[in-house]
Amino acid sequence: MSRRVPHGRSGSRRVAVLLSAIACGSVLVSCSSDDGGGSGATASITPRPTPPNTSNFTGTPPSAIASAASSIIASASERAASAAASVEARASEFAASVSADTARAAATAEKELKNVQGSGNATSEVAMTGVPLAETGGVRAVLITITNRSGETASYAVQVDFKNPDGKVVETKFVGKENLEAGKKATPIVISRQPAEPQLTAVLTKAQRY
């Protein structure tokens, strides 16, 4: 004899399952039911990911960074060009001012030293001091100090050679002072036209009192 389940109990169970399914769908969760033992449905909730809060972001967009970098580079280039032009201008002014004062004396000194044998008779009365490049606009220059220790008025002719690291003379300059009184000093300047590199050494080659 078969046993039928009363319609009342079956309908109640279907309603419960339906309500469970509706509940699962309304909160976007995954549900599973277990009929074993009639324990009902169990639900596991997977939370939705929270989008980032862009108001907390810091920094500059890439396009703005590139623009800023270009501006910085352009500005630095302009400053470098301006500084180079300024240095060149100062060097030209320095060389011009020295040349105006010493051109004739240099020509006279070269002429006087042409026939001088050895180092001359006045090397002990001549000293040399390098002039800082910052003061000459990057031009290599040497300050010559001539001190007349002869006891009477005299004229002086000086030859300075510039040698490279190998000891080879790459440039020769002349400078002089005419009619220097006894006990007095003169401070002409010798200017090299050679590049800043390689480093050169200034050597007092001849000094003649006449």
C-alpha positions as CSV (number, residue, x, y, z in Angstrom):
1,M,0.0,0.0,0.0
2,S,1.6,3.3,-1.1
3,R,1.9,6.2,1.2
4,R,1.1,9.7,-0.1
5,V,2.5,12.9,1.4
6,P,-0.3,15.3,2.3
7,H,-0.5,18.3,-0.1
8,G,-0.3,20.7,2.8
9,R,3.2,19.8,3.9
10,S,4.5,19.6,0.3
11,G,3.2,23.1,-0.5
12,S,4.7,24.5,2.7
13,R,8.1,23.1,1.8
14,R,8.0,24.5,-1.8
15,V,7.2,27.9,-0.4
16,A,10.1,27.8,2.0
17,V,12.5,26.8,-0.9
18,L,11.1,29.6,-3.0
19,L,11.6,32.2,-0.3
20,S,15.1,31.0,0.2
21,A,15.9,31.3,-3.5
22,I,14.4,34.9,-3.6
23,A,16.5,35.8,-0.6
24,C,19.7,34.5,-2.2
25,G,19.0,36.4,-5.4
26,S,18.3,39.7,-3.7
27,V,21.6,39.9,-2.0
28,L,23.7,38.4,-4.9
29,V,25.0,35.5,-2.9
30,S,25.6,31.9,-3.7
31,C,23.3,29.4,-1.9
32,S,23.2,25.7,-1.5
33,S,20.6,23.5,0.1
34,D,21.1,20.3,1.9
35,D,18.1,18.0,2.1
36,G,19.9,15.6,4.3
37,G,18.2,15.7,7.6
38,G,16.0,18.6,6.6
39,S,18.4,21.1,7.9
40,G,17.4,23.8,5.4
41,A,19.7,26.1,3.2
42,T,23.1,27.6,4.0
43,A,24.5,30.7,2.3
44,S,28.0,31.9,1.8
45,I,28.4,35.7,1.0
46,T,31.1,37.0,-1.3
47,P,31.5,40.8,-0.8
48,R,31.8,43.1,-3.8
49,P,35.3,44.7,-4.3
50,T,35.4,48.4,-3.2
51,P,36.6,50.8,-5.9
52,P,39.6,52.9,-5.0
53,N,39.1,56.4,-3.6
54,T,40.7,58.6,-6.3
55,S,40.6,61.6,-4.0
56,N,43.5,60.1,-2.1
57,F,45.7,59.9,-5.1
58,T,48.7,62.2,-5.3
59,G,51.2,63.0,-8.1
60,T,51.2,64.6,-11.5
61,P,49.8,63.0,-14.6
62,P,52.4,61.8,-17.1
63,S,51.6,64.4,-19.7
64,A,52.1,67.2,-17.1
65,I,55.4,65.6,-15.9
66,A,56.7,65.5,-19.5
67,S,55.8,69.2,-20.0
68,A,57.4,70.2,-16.7
69,A,60.6,68.3,-17.6
70,S,60.7,70.0,-21.0
71,S,60.4,73.4,-19.4
72,I,63.2,72.6,-16.9
73,I,65.5,71.4,-19.7
74,A,64.8,74.4,-21.8
75,S,65.4,76.8,-18.9
76,A,68.7,75.1,-18.0
77,S,69.8,75.3,-21.7
78,E,69.1,79.0,-21.8
79,R,71.0,79.6,-18.6
80,A,73.9,77.6,-19.8
81,A,74.0,79.4,-23.2
82,S,73.8,82.8,-21.4
83,A,76.6,81.8,-18.9
84,A,78.8,80.7,-21.8
85,A,78.2,83.9,-23.7
86,S,79.0,85.9,-20.5
87,V,82.2,84.0,-20.0
88,E,83.3,84.5,-23.6
89,A,82.5,88.2,-23.4
90,R,84.5,88.6,-20.2
91,A,87.4,86.7,-21.7
92,S,87.4,88.9,-24.8
93,E,87.2,92.1,-22.7
94,F,90.1,90.9,-20.5
95,A,92.3,90.0,-23.4
96,A,91.5,93.3,-25.2
97,S,92.3,95.4,-22.1
98,V,95.7,93.6,-21.6
99,S,96.6,93.6,-25.2
100,A,96.0,97.4,-25.5
101,D,98.5,97.9,-22.7
102,T,101.2,95.4,-23.6
103,A,101.2,95.0,-27.4
104,R,104.0,97.5,-28.0
105,A,106.0,96.4,-25.0
106,A,105.8,92.8,-26.1
107,A,107.1,93.6,-29.6
108,T,110.0,95.6,-28.0
109,A,110.8,92.7,-25.6
110,E,110.9,90.2,-28.4
111,K,113.3,92.3,-30.4
112,E,115.6,92.8,-27.4
113,L,115.7,89.1,-26.6
114,K,116.4,88.0,-30.1
115,N,120.1,87.9,-29.6
116,V,120.3,87.1,-25.9
117,Q,122.1,83.9,-25.2
118,G,121.0,81.7,-22.3
119,S,118.4,82.9,-19.8
120,G,119.5,86.5,-19.7
121,N,120.8,88.8,-16.9
122,A,117.6,89.5,-15.0
123,T,115.8,86.2,-14.2
124,S,116.3,86.8,-10.4
125,E,114.3,90.0,-10.8
126,V,111.3,88.4,-12.4
127,A,108.6,86.3,-10.7
128,M,105.5,84.6,-12.1
129,T,102.0,84.0,-10.6
130,G,99.1,82.2,-12.3
131,V,95.9,84.2,-12.5
132,P,92.7,82.3,-11.5
133,L,90.5,81.5,-14.6
134,A,87.5,82.9,-12.8
135,E,89.1,86.3,-13.0
136,T,90.0,86.1,-16.7
137,G,86.8,84.6,-18.1
138,G,88.5,81.3,-18.7
139,V,91.6,82.7,-20.4
140,R,94.9,81.2,-19.1
141,A,97.0,84.1,-17.9
142,V,100.2,84.7,-15.9
143,L,101.1,87.7,-13.9
144,I,104.7,88.8,-14.3
145,T,106.3,90.8,-11.5
146,I,109.4,92.7,-12.5
147,T,111.4,94.3,-9.6
148,N,114.2,96.6,-10.6
149,R,117.1,95.8,-8.2
150,S,119.8,97.3,-10.4
151,G,119.9,100.6,-8.4
152,E,119.1,102.7,-11.5
153,T,116.3,103.1,-14.1
154,A,116.3,100.2,-16.5
155,S,114.1,98.4,-19.1
156,Y,113.2,94.7,-19.0
157,A,112.3,92.1,-21.6
158,V,110.8,88.8,-20.6
159,Q,110.1,85.6,-22.5
160,V,107.6,83.0,-21.2
161,D,107.1,79.6,-22.8
162,F,104.0,77.4,-22.2
163,K,104.7,73.7,-22.2
164,N,102.4,70.8,-22.4
165,P,102.5,67.7,-20.1
166,D,105.2,66.2,-22.4
167,G,107.5,69.2,-21.9
168,K,107.0,70.5,-25.4
169,V,106.8,74.2,-26.0
170,V,103.4,74.9,-27.6
171,E,103.4,78.7,-27.2
172,T,105.8,81.5,-26.6
173,K,104.9,85.0,-25.2
174,F,106.9,88.2,-24.7
175,V,106.3,91.0,-22.3
176,G,108.4,93.9,-21.0
177,K,108.6,97.2,-19.2
178,E,110.6,100.2,-20.2
179,N,112.2,102.8,-18.0
180,L,111.3,101.1,-14.7
181,E,112.8,103.2,-11.8
182,A,115.2,101.6,-9.3
183,G,113.3,99.7,-6.6
184,K,110.0,99.9,-8.4
185,K,107.9,97.0,-9.6
186,A,105.9,96.4,-12.8
187,T,103.2,93.7,-13.2
188,P,102.5,93.0,-16.9
189,I,100.3,90.0,-17.8
190,V,101.1,87.2,-20.3
191,I,98.1,85.7,-22.0
192,S,98.0,82.2,-23.5
193,R,95.7,81.6,-26.5
194,Q,95.8,77.8,-26.0
195,P,92.7,75.9,-25.0
196,A,92.1,75.2,-21.3
197,E,92.9,71.5,-21.8
198,P,95.4,70.0,-21.7
199,Q,96.9,71.8,-18.8
200,L,100.0,73.9,-19.7
201,T,102.9,75.0,-17.5
202,A,104.3,78.5,-17.8
203,V,108.1,78.7,-17.7
204,L,110.3,81.7,-17.4
205,T,112.7,81.2,-20.3
206,K,114.5,84.6,-20.6
207,A,114.6,87.9,-18.7
208,Q,117.0,90.6,-19.8
209,R,117.6,94.0,-18.3
210,Y,118.9,96.6,-20.8
